[in-house]
Amino acid sequence: MMFLSLAAFRPVISQTEKDLENWRKNYNFDKNYMKILSERAEKEQTVNSVNSSESCKINSPSFHSGINQLNKRVQNLINQKGMGKNSGDLSLSNDTLIIGAPPNDSLIIESDFTYNGTILIALNGLLKFKNTKATIYGDIILFNNARLEIENSEMHFPQRYFYERMMFTTGASSIKIKNSSMDFSGLSHTLASAENSQIEIENIKNIGFTTTGLYGKSSISINGSNEAGEFVITDSCILSIKNAKTALLWHHVGKGEKLDIAFPNGDTVVKYRCVQGLPGVSGIYYYVKVDSCRDVMWALMPANGCDVKIKNSKLRAIGLWVTDFAKADLSGLVNNSKYESFTLPSKDIGLTLTNTSLMTWSVYTMDGSDVTLTGSILGEVGAENRSKVTCNKMFCDGSGGYMWGTDTTFTIIGFSSATTSVRSQGNGIVVLAYSALTMGQATAVQNSVLMVLQSSVPEEPVPYNNACVWYANIERPSVAAVNSKVPVLGSVWISKTPTSSLMNFDHYTFYYRHKETDPWIQVPGLFKKEVRHDTLIVWNTAGLVPDNYNIKIVISDNYGDSVEAVRSINLLPVEMAVRELNNDNQNELFPNPADDYLYYCNADLNESFIADVYDLSGRKYTCGYETQGNVIKIITSHLQNGIYYLEIKSKINTLYKKFLINRK
């Protein structure tokens, strides 16, 4: 197996583990915002109805808490809309289509259909799609004795991001899908069944990976599917899959439950059963039945108080459930490992692997637990309920999903790296700090807050629904001269959606210090304008001695809460700074130092642009220029001796290059 070097992914900044811990403790919102968001979540649960497609998401593996919450919200909606025995005709509330009032209400769709919102099927209502093409911009939720039938149809559920859409059935409701296609924009989506509900699927084509949660005494039967998806199997549910491809089976093992088995070899399964009474199965009351399936993968979700022993097996994934307000420090979990004899170093989760290979470790923190993850290579990290997670010096490769925090959780991802997405959701707060995200997206959805601080991301983070994003990043320079006026470039802003009631940007401040034991020195001024890839401040380094310094920006919102982004900078004597400057730019700027002309060469220079020149005080100079292929010729004959910045601005981005005018 190949191991990745964690050091290769760390941002270029020297900080200690003590700094990270102090930094976490200093967040005002750790105590303030968590309280505010918790109160808001509780208020919404009792006041707000399911009146939009964003108000009732369940994201794997956040099913267990989400099911109860969703049931309560659905019941609140029934009470508010008067959907009792004497209720009126078919109701349309905001963007929620309600079917099931009065009783025996039905909607049969046999022609092209588009609906922009959530569909609720209540009581004994029936929604049937037959021989049609339908597009639904929302979720479908069933409860009581409601029924959904889809036959010989093409269903499309557009998604802007993965897990935006879901289908959920509870009570004694049922879903039947036959000879149809289910298109979720090719993205992962959620299917969940609870209580005594039933889902029957026969001969369907999935376009997008399905994450399915089974709870209570619900049942799901699949006979024929190009991609069955993954299944979180819990409680006393029944799962039957046959004649299907690509099934990942998550066996949940909870408190007092035991699983001591060897999974079948190979990815083609003729017959597999897991049920109470079979050898090695104790206290587990769900029933798993697999027949004639290909590309079957085995997975475990061991929780606190379980006893799991797996031998002679090939596991696709293990997702640890840290529950019951536990406090855990986990380290040394590495994907793509072969374990001859391994016992998880945990006092809460009993897990032993013998002669077993494992592709992906994942960790899910729940029920108010507090977990610290260090020195590990994981596939997914998630937090739900009111739990806390700290990731420090670890790598997430995305082989199990992404990094997320939902409900009212607080997640810090510090000094780490990932090749997957990072997301805040629910009412959670996620902080990505001093880290590198080399693939995927950084997003905030629902009512959450995402903070990206001095981290490398493929593109700027984006808020959706009612969410908010903080972004603070000092981009350059890493080297500058003493006794100069140094433009510090970067970005600092707070962005939210038009419907969000969360915080707004207020101001930022700038500080520097020489040694870590020195107090921070503030440069006078409160800067009230947001900055995107531009000059944050022109820092006067007069009187400073050459050495390494730390600089930081502190971003504050309109509630008085703040966070910071720190970067190191090397201040050199002017002569040494010039030599460093030459080494940095020798492949793109020439000659450097320049005289009457400066040439900038870039193989990607193939679109319209604007070229400007600035000195270290930020003063702009008009310089004529012309292009010759991928080379820009800039006239510099009128510039005095000194250090300058060349700004190349295009529609896509803005580049800055330093150069020197040094005439004899």
C-alpha positions in Angstrom: 0.0 0.0 0.0 1.1 3.6 -0.5 1.1 6.1 2.3 0.8 9.9 1.7 3.0 12.3 3.6 0.9 14.6 5.7 3.6 17.2 5.7 3.2 17.6 2.0 -0.3 18.9 2.5 0.2 21.3 5.3 0.0 25.1 4.6 3.2 27.0 4.6 3.0 28.4 8.1 4.8 27.5 11.3 2.4 27.0 14.2 2.5 24.6 17.2 -0.2 22.3 18.6 -0.4 24.6 21.5 -1.3 27.5 19.2 -4.2 25.4 17.7 -5.6 24.6 21.1 -5.4 28.3 22.3 -6.9 29.4 19.0 -9.8 27.1 19.5 -10.4 28.3 23.1 -10.3 32.0 22.1 -13.3 31.8 19.8 -16.1 33.9 21.2 -18.7 32.1 19.1 -17.7 28.7 20.7 -19.8 29.7 23.7 -22.0 32.4 22.1 -23.0 31.1 18.7 -23.4 27.5 19.8 -26.0 28.7 22.3 -27.7 30.9 19.8 -27.8 28.3 17.1 -29.0 25.6 19.6 -31.9 27.8 20.7 -32.7 28.6 17.1 -32.8 24.9 16.2 -35.1 24.1 19.1 -37.4 27.0 18.2 -37.6 25.9 14.6 -38.4 22.4 15.6 -41.5 23.5 17.4 -42.5 26.6 15.3 -41.4 26.1 11.7 -43.1 23.7 9.4 -41.6 21.7 6.6 -42.2 24.6 4.2 -39.2 24.3 1.9 -37.0 21.7 0.4 -34.1 22.7 2.6 -35.8 22.4 6.0 -35.8 18.7 6.4 -32.6 17.1 5.1 -31.1 13.9 6.5 -27.5 13.4 5.5 -25.7 10.1 5.9 -25.2 8.9 8.5 -27.2 11.5 10.3 -30.4 9.5 10.1 -30.9 8.4 13.6 -31.4 11.9 15.1 -32.8 13.2 11.9 -35.7 10.8 11.7 -37.1 11.9 15.1 -36.7 15.5 14.2 -38.3 15.1 10.9 -41.3 13.2 12.4 -41.9 16.1 14.8 -41.7 18.7 12.0 -44.1 16.7 9.9 -46.5 16.4 12.8 -46.3 20.1 13.4 -47.2 20.7 9.8 -50.3 18.5 10.1 -51.4 20.4 13.2 -50.8 23.8 11.6 -52.6 23.0 8.3 -55.5 21.3 10.0 -55.0 18.0 8.2 -57.4 16.1 10.4 -60.4 13.9 9.5 -62.4 17.0 8.6 -59.8 18.9 6.7 -60.5 20.6 3.4 -59.4 20.0 -0.2 -55.9 19.4 -1.6 -53.6 22.1 0.0 -50.8 24.1 -1.4 -48.7 25.8 1.3 -45.9 28.0 0.1 -43.7 25.6 -1.9 -45.1 22.4 -0.2 -47.7 20.3 -2.1 -49.8 18.3 0.3 -51.7 15.2 -0.8 -54.0 13.4 1.7 -56.5 16.0 2.7 -59.3 15.0 2.8 -58.8 11.3 3.4 -58.6 9.1 0.3 -57.2 12.1 -1.6 -55.1 11.1 -4.7 -53.2 12.6 -7.5 -52.5 10.5 -10.6 -50.0 11.9 -13.0 -49.8 10.4 -16.5 -48.3 13.4 -18.5 -45.2 15.5 -18.2 -45.1 17.1 -14.7 -42.8 19.7 -13.0 -43.1 20.8 -9.4 -40.9 23.4 -7.7 -41.0 22.3 -4.0 -41.4 19.6 -1.5 -44.3 17.1 -1.8 -45.9 15.8 1.4 -48.2 12.7 1.2 -50.2 12.3 4.4 -52.8 10.1 6.0 -53.9 7.6 3.2 -53.2 9.9 0.3 -51.9 8.5 -3.0 -49.5 10.1 -5.5 -48.9 8.0 -8.6 -46.6 8.6 -11.6 -47.4 6.4 -14.6 -45.8 6.5 -18.1 -44.6 10.1 -17.5 -41.5 12.3 -17.2 -41.5 14.2 -14.0 -39.2 16.8 -12.5 -39.3 17.6 -8.8 -37.3 20.5 -7.3 -37.8 19.3 -3.8 -38.2 16.3 -1.5 -40.9 13.7 -1.2 -42.1 12.8 2.3 -44.7 10.2 3.3 -46.3 9.5 6.6 -49.3 7.8 8.2 -50.7 5.4 5.5 -49.6 7.4 2.5 -48.6 5.8 -0.8 -46.2 6.8 -3.6 -46.2 4.7 -6.8 -43.9 5.2 -9.7 -44.3 3.0 -12.8 -42.7 3.2 -16.3 -41.6 6.7 -15.6 -38.5 9.0 -15.8 -38.1 10.9 -12.6 -35.6 13.8 -12.3 -34.7 15.4 -9.0 -32.3 18.3 -9.8 -29.6 18.9 -7.2 -27.2 21.8 -6.8 -25.0 19.9 -4.4 -24.9 16.3 -3.2 -27.5 15.2 -0.6 -29.7 18.2 -1.4 -32.7 15.9 -2.2 -34.3 13.0 -0.3 -37.2 10.6 -0.2 -38.5 9.7 3.3 -41.2 7.4 4.4 -42.5 6.7 7.9 -45.5 5.4 9.8 -47.2 2.7 7.7 -46.6 4.5 4.4 -45.2 2.8 1.3 -43.2 3.5 -1.8 -43.3 1.3 -4.9 -41.0 2.0 -7.9 -41.1 -0.2 -11.0 -39.5 -0.1 -14.4 -38.4 3.5 -14.0 -35.3 5.7 -13.8 -34.4 7.9 -10.9 -32.1 10.8 -11.8 -30.6 12.9 -9.0 -28.3 14.9 -11.3 -25.7 12.1 -11.0 -25.1 13.2 -7.3 -25.5 11.3 -4.0 -29.0 11.6 -2.4 -30.9 10.2 0.5 -33.6 7.6 0.9 -34.9 6.8 4.4 -37.5 4.5 5.9 -38.7 4.4 9.5 -41.3 2.9 11.8 -43.4 0.3 9.8 -43.0 1.8 6.3 -42.2 -0.2 3.3 -40.3 0.4 0.1 -40.4 -1.9 -2.9 -38.1 -1.4 -5.9 -38.2 -3.5 -9.0 -36.1 -3.0 -12.1 -34.9 0.6 -11.8 -32.0 2.7 -13.1 -30.4 5.0 -10.6 -28.5 8.1 -11.8 -26.7 9.2 -8.7 -25.6 7.2 -5.7 -28.3 6.4 -3.1 -27.6 6.5 0.6 -30.4 4.6 2.4 -31.2 4.5 6.1 -33.4 1.8 7.6 -35.0 2.3 11.0 -37.6 0.9 13.3 -39.5 -2.0 11.7 -39.3 -0.7 8.2 -38.5 -2.8 5.2 -36.9 -2.3 1.8 -37.0 -4.8 -1.0 -35.0 -4.4 -4.2 -35.2 -6.7 -7.2 -33.1 -5.4 -10.1 -31.0 -2.2 -10.0 -28.0 -1.0 -11.9 -26.7 0.6 -8.7 -28.4 -0.2 -5.4 -26.3 2.2 -3.3 -25.3 2.1 0.4 -27.6 1.0 3.3 -27.3 1.9 6.9 -29.0 -1.0 8.6 -30.3 -0.6 12.2 -33.1 -1.5 14.7 -35.5 -4.3 13.6 -35.7 -3.4 9.9 -35.6 -5.9 6.9 -33.4 -5.4 3.9 -33.8 -7.7 0.9 -31.6 -7.2 -2.3 -31.4 -9.5 -5.3 -30.4 -9.2 -8.9 -28.7 -5.9 -8.3 -25.3 -4.3 -8.6 -23.1 -2.1 -6.4 -24.4 -2.5 -2.8 -22.5 -1.3 0.3 -24.0 -2.8 3.4 -23.4 -0.9 6.7 -24.0 -3.3 9.6 -24.8 -1.2 12.6 -23.8 -2.9 15.9 -25.0 -1.0 19.0 -24.8 -1.2 22.7 -25.0 -4.8 24.0 -25.0 -6.2 20.5 -22.4 -8.7 19.2 -21.2 -9.6 15.7 -18.5 -12.3 15.4 -18.4 -13.4 11.7 -16.4 -13.7 8.5 -18.0 -12.0 5.5 -18.2 -13.8 2.2 -15.2 -13.6 -0.1 -15.4 -11.9 -3.5 -17.7 -9.2 -4.7 -20.3 -11.6 -6.2 -22.8 -12.9 -3.6 -25.1 -15.9 -4.3 -26.6 -16.0 -0.8 -26.0 -14.0 2.4 -28.0 -13.7 5.6 -27.5 -11.8 8.8 -30.1 -12.3 11.5 -30.4 -13.0 15.2 -29.9 -16.7 15.9 -27.2 -17.3 13.2 -23.7 -18.2 14.6 -21.9 -15.1 15.8 -25.0 -12.8 15.7 -26.4 -11.8 19.1 -28.7 -9.0 20.1 -29.0 -7.9 16.5 -32.6 -7.9 15.3 -32.5 -6.6 11.8 -32.6 -9.1 8.9 -30.3 -8.7 5.9 -30.9 -10.9 2.8 -28.8 -10.7 -0.3 -29.2 -13.0 -3.3 -27.5 -13.0 -6.7 -25.8 -9.6 -6.5 -22.6 -8.3 -7.9 -20.2 -5.7 -6.5 -21.3 -6.2 -2.9 -19.2 -4.5 -0.3 -19.1 -5.0 3.4 -19.1 -2.3 6.0 -19.5 -1.9 9.8 -20.8 0.9 12.0 -19.8 -0.2 15.5 -21.1 2.1 18.3 -20.3 2.5 22.0 -20.9 -0.7 24.0 -20.7 -3.1 21.1 -18.6 -6.2 20.7 -17.5 -6.8 17.1 -15.0 -9.4 15.9 -14.4 -9.8 12.2 -12.0 -12.4 10.7 -10.8 -13.4 7.3 -12.7 -10.7 5.5 -12.3 -7.8 3.1 -14.0 -4.7 4.4 -14.9 -1.7 2.3 -15.4 0.6 5.3 -15.7 0.9 9.1 -17.5 4.0 10.4 -17.1 4.4 14.1 -20.1 5.8 16.0 -18.9 7.7 19.0 -22.0 8.2 21.1 -23.4 8.7 24.6 -21.4 11.9 25.5 -18.1 10.1 25.2 -14.8 11.8 25.0 -12.3 10.1 22.7 -8.9 10.7 21.3 -8.4 8.6 18.2 -5.1 8.4 16.2 -3.3 6.0 14.0 -6.3 5.0 11.9 -5.0 4.5 8.3 -7.0 3.7 5.2 -5.9 0.7 3.0 -4.5 -1.4 5.8 -4.2 -5.1 6.4 -4.7 -6.2 10.0 -3.4 -9.5 11.1 -4.5 -8.9 14.7 -5.9 -5.5 15.6 -7.9 -4.2 18.5 -9.3 -0.6 18.4 -7.6 1.4 21.2 -11.0 2.5 22.7 -12.6 1.9 26.0 -16.0 2.4 24.5 -16.1 0.6 21.2 -15.2 -3.1 21.2 -13.7 -3.9 17.8 -11.2 -6.6 16.8 -10.0 -7.4 13.3 -8.2 -10.7 12.5 -6.6 -11.4 9.1 -8.8 -8.7 7.6 -8.2 -5.8 5.2 -9.9 -2.5 5.4 -10.1 0.2 2.7 -11.7 3.1 4.6 -11.9 4.3 8.2 -14.6 6.9 9.0 -15.6 8.6 12.3 -19.0 9.9 13.2 -19.4 11.8 16.4 -22.9 12.0 18.0 -25.0 12.6 21.1 -22.9 15.4 22.6 -19.6 13.5 22.3 -16.2 15.2 22.0 -13.7 13.6 19.7 -10.1 14.6 18.7 -8.6 13.0 15.6 -4.9 13.2 15.0 -2.3 11.4 12.8 -4.8 9.5 10.7 -5.8 9.0 7.1 -9.6 8.7 7.0 -12.4 8.5 4.4 -15.0 10.6 6.1 -15.5 12.6 9.2 -19.0 13.7 10.4 -20.5 15.3 13.5 -24.2 15.5 14.5 -26.4 16.5 17.5 -24.4 18.7 19.9 -21.1 17.0 19.5 -17.6 18.5 18.9 -14.8 17.3 16.7 -11.3 18.5 16.4 -9.2 17.3 13.4 -5.5 18.0 13.8 -2.7 16.9 11.5 -4.8 14.4 9.6 -5.8 13.6 6.0 -9.2 12.8 4.6 -9.1 11.2 1.2 -12.8 11.2 0.5 -13.0 7.4 0.1 -15.9 7.3 2.5 -17.6 10.6 1.7 -16.7 14.1 2.9 -16.1 16.2 6.1 -19.2 17.6 7.6 -20.9 18.9 10.7 -24.7 19.2 11.2 -27.3 19.9 13.8 -25.6 22.2 16.4 -22.2 20.7 16.2 -18.8 22.5 16.3 -16.1 21.1 14.1 -12.5 22.3 13.7 -10.3 21.1 10.9 -6.9 22.5 11.6 -3.4 21.8 10.1 -4.9 19.0 8.0 -5.6 18.3 4.4 -8.3 16.7 2.3 -9.1 15.6 -1.2 -12.8 15.8 -0.7 -15.5 18.4 0.1 -16.0 20.2 3.4 -19.5 21.2 4.4 -21.4 22.8 7.3 -25.0 22.0 7.4 -28.0 22.1 9.7 -27.2 24.7 12.4 -23.6 23.5 12.7 -20.4 25.5 12.7 -17.4 24.2 10.7 -14.0 25.8 10.8 -11.4 25.0 8.2 -8.1 26.6 9.3 -4.5 26.4 8.2 -5.4 23.5 6.0 -5.4 22.4 2.4 -8.4 21.3 0.4 -7.0 20.1 -2.9 -10.2 18.7 -4.4 -13.9 19.1 -3.7 -15.8 22.1 -2.5 -16.2 24.1 0.7 -19.9 24.9 1.1 -22.4 25.9 3.8 -26.0 24.7 3.5 -29.3 25.1 5.4 -28.7 27.4 8.4 -25.0 26.7 9.1 -21.8 28.7 9.3 -18.6 27.8 7.5 -15.3 29.6 8.3 -12.3 29.2 6.0 -9.2 30.7 7.6 -5.8 30.8 6.0 -6.5 27.7 4.0 -6.0 26.6 0.5 -9.2 25.7 -1.4 -9.8 25.0 -5.1 -12.4 27.8 -5.3 -14.0 30.2 -2.9 -16.5 28.7 -0.5 -20.2 29.2 -1.3 -23.3 29.5 1.0 -26.6 27.9 0.0 -30.1 28.1 1.5 -29.9 30.3 4.6 -26.2 29.7 5.4 -23.2 32.0 5.9 -19.5 31.8 5.0 -16.6 33.6 6.6 -13.3 33.8 4.5 -10.0 35.2 5.7 -6.8 34.6 3.8 -3.5 36.4 3.6 -2.2 35.5 0.2 1.1 37.3 -0.1 3.9 38.3 0.3 6.0 35.6 2.0 9.1 37.7 1.6 9.5 41.5 1.9 12.0 44.2 2.8 12.5 46.1 6.0 12.2 49.9 5.9 9.6 49.6 3.1 5.9 50.0 2.5 4.7 46.4 1.9 1.3 45.8 0.2 -0.3 42.8 2.0 -2.6 41.1 -0.4 -5.5 38.7 0.3 -9.2 38.3 1.0 -11.4 39.0 3.9 -15.2 38.8 3.7 -18.5 37.4 5.1 -21.0 36.1 2.5 -24.5 34.8 3.1 -27.6 34.1 1.0 -30.3 36.8 0.6 -32.6 34.7 2.9 -30.1 34.2 5.6 -30.6 35.9 9.0 -27.1 35.2 10.2 -24.3 37.7 10.8 -22.9 40.4 8.5 -19.3 41.6 7.9 -18.4 44.6 10.0 -14.6 45.3 9.8 -11.2 43.8 10.0 -8.0 44.8 11.7 -4.3 44.1 11.0 -1.6 43.0 13.5 2.1 41.9 13.5 4.6 40.5 15.9 8.2 39.5 15.8 8.4 36.5 18.2 5.7 34.2 19.4 6.2 35.4 22.9 5.8 39.1 21.9 2.4 40.8 22.1 0.6 41.5 18.9 1.0 45.1 17.6 -2.0 46.5 15.9 -1.6 48.8 12.9 -4.1 51.7 13.5 -7.4 51.5 11.7 -10.7 49.6 11.4 -11.1 48.5 7.8 -14.8 48.6 6.9 -14.7 47.2 3.4 -14.5 43.6 2.4 -11.5 42.6 0.2 -11.3 39.9 -2.5 -7.9 39.1 -3.8 -6.7 42.7 -3.4 -4.6 44.9 -1.0 -5.6 44.4 2.6 -3.2 47.0 3.9 0.1 48.7 3.1 2.4 47.8 6.0 5.2 50.1 6.9 8.1 48.1 8.0 10.3 51.0 8.9 12.4 50.4 12.0 11.8 46.6 12.0 14.8 44.3 12.2 15.3 41.6 9.5 13.8 38.3 10.7 10.7 36.1 10.6 7.4 37.8 11.6 3.8 36.8 12.0 1.1 38.9 10.5 -2.6 38.5 11.1 -6.0 39.8 10.1 -8.9 39.7 12.5 -12.3 39.7 10.9 -15.3 40.8 13.0 -19.0 40.6 12.4 -21.9 42.9 13.4 -22.4 41.0 16.7 -18.8 41.7 17.8 -17.6 38.1 17.3 -14.3 37.6 15.5 -11.8 35.1 14.2 -8.3 35.5 12.8 -6.0 34.3 10.0 -2.2 34.2 10.6 0.6 34.0 8.1 4.4 34.1 8.5 6.5 36.6 6.5 10.3 36.9 6.2 11.5 40.5 6.3 15.0 40.8 4.7 17.4 43.7 4.2 16.6 45.5 0.9 19.6 43.9 -0.9 18.7 40.4 0.1 15.0 41.0 -0.7 16.0 42.0 -4.2 18.0 38.8 -4.7 15.1 36.7 -3.4 12.8 38.6 -5.7 14.9 37.6 -8.7 15.0 34.0 -7.8 11.2 33.9 -7.4 10.4 35.4 -10.8 13.2 34.4 -13.1 11.0 32.1 -15.2 8.3 34.7 -15.8 9.7 38.2 -15.5 12.8 39.4 -17.3 15.0 41.2 -17.1 14.8 41.6 -13.4 16.1 44.1 -12.3 14.6 46.0 -15.3 15.6 49.2 -17.1 13.4 50.6 -19.9 11.4 47.5 -20.6 10.0 44.5 -18.6 8.8 41.3 -20.2 6.2 39.0 -18.6 5.9 35.5 -20.1 3.1 33.1 -19.3 2.0 30.1 -21.4 -1.6 30.5 -20.2 -1.8 34.1 -21.3 -4.5 33.5 -23.9 -7.4 35.9 -23.0 -8.0 39.6 -22.5 -6.3 41.2 -19.5 -5.3 44.5 -17.9 -1.7 45.2 -16.7 -1.0 47.8 -14.0 2.1 48.7 -12.0 2.2 49.7 -8.3 4.9 50.7 -6.0 5.3 49.5 -2.4 3.1 52.4 -1.1 0.2 51.3 -3.3 0.6 54.1 -5.8 -0.5 53.2 -9.3 1.6 54.0 -12.4 0.4 54.1 -15.9 2.7 52.0 -18.1 2.2 51.3 -21.8 2.4 47.7 -22.8 1.9 45.5 -25.8 1.5 41.7 -26.3 3.5 39.4 -28.5 1.9 35.9 -28.3 2.1 34.9 -24.7 4.6 37.7 -23.8 3.7 41.1 -22.5 6.2 44.0 -23.0 5.8 46.7 -20.4 7.4 50.2 -20.7 9.2 51.0 -17.5 11.5 53.8 -18.6 9.7 56.4 -16.6 9.9 54.5 -13.3 12.3 55.5 -10.6 14.6 52.9 -8.9 12.7 50.8 -6.4 10.5 47.7 -5.9 7.2 47.4 -7.8 4.3 45.1 -8.3 3.0 44.1 -11.7 -0.7 43.3 -11.6 -2.2 41.1 -14.4 -6.0 41.1 -14.1 -8.2 38.8 -16.2 -11.8 37.7 -16.0 -10.7 34.5 -14.1 -8.2 35.8 -11.6 -5.6 38.4 -10.7 -1.8 37.8 -10.5 0.8 39.9 -8.8 4.6 39.8 -9.7 7.3 41.8 -8.0 10.1 43.4 -9.9 13.0 45.8 -9.4 14.1 48.9 -11.3 17.8 49.4 -10.6 19.5 51.8 -13.0 23.2 52.4 -12.4 
